[in-house]
């Protein structure tokens, strides 16, 4: 094909672009796209002129349900909703009871820890007081020994 284009260009004296260059391929694609669009428009004009348009029709075959079936469906739907809401309520009550039990257990542990910490604080304060007393006695003993040694 390229060879025939080159031969055509040489015989007619036209200056065609280099067929191995990338821009030539781009222009070829653009040209083919334009040709396809022109053919499509030409086809549409021919359909309008000849009146041969594909007719698209949509038919609905409607078969209504009876009032009894509709009422039965609505009742079943309402019952299903009541069942779901009762299940949800049961889950919520169970979760609330479980959380309440766990909170009571946590409060019990915290109260026990508070008592233990309070006992340790009291014990620590008493130990501190006793150490202060012992320190005072040791200081007095040291002073006595120093006063006896200096005499």
ABEGO torsion letter per residue (X at the ends): XAAAAAAAAAAAGBBBBBAABAAAAAAAAAAAAAAAAAAAAAAAAAAAAAGBBBBBBBBBBBBBBBAAAAAAAAAAAAAAAAAAAAAAAAAAAAAAAAAAAAAAAAAAAAAAAAAAAAAAAAAAAAAAAAAAAAAAAAAAAAAAAAAAAAX
